[in-house]
Amino acid sequence: MDIPDSLFAEAKACAHSRGVPMRQLVEDGLRQVIRQYQTKHAAYKLRDGSFGGKGLREGLDWPAVRGAIYSGRGE
């Protein structure tokens, strides 16, 4: 394993300041990163922004809505 000298020096100083062996610091760091990689993040859930009603207004259908949205944009 090749660790940049500056990172190694920083890790060594951190281990020394906490009074733990360098080996323990490295093991703890690896365990923490592995746990983060293994943790499944909950999928983003979009709040329900709908409101009461019975759907589209009478006389309006989805093709008409789509046509109004894209009116003047290439169609």
C-alpha angles and dihedrals in degrees: 000000000000115000120182111251093237092053092046091051091049091049092047091051091047092051091048094049091052094044095238129126116260089241091060092048091052093045092049091049093049092048091051093050092046090051090051092051092048096047111100112220117221113252115254109264117209112217117245104259095174123118135208120282143094101275126261123010115268111274093023123104134178096261088055091049091049091048091052093048095050097036109140094009104107101300 
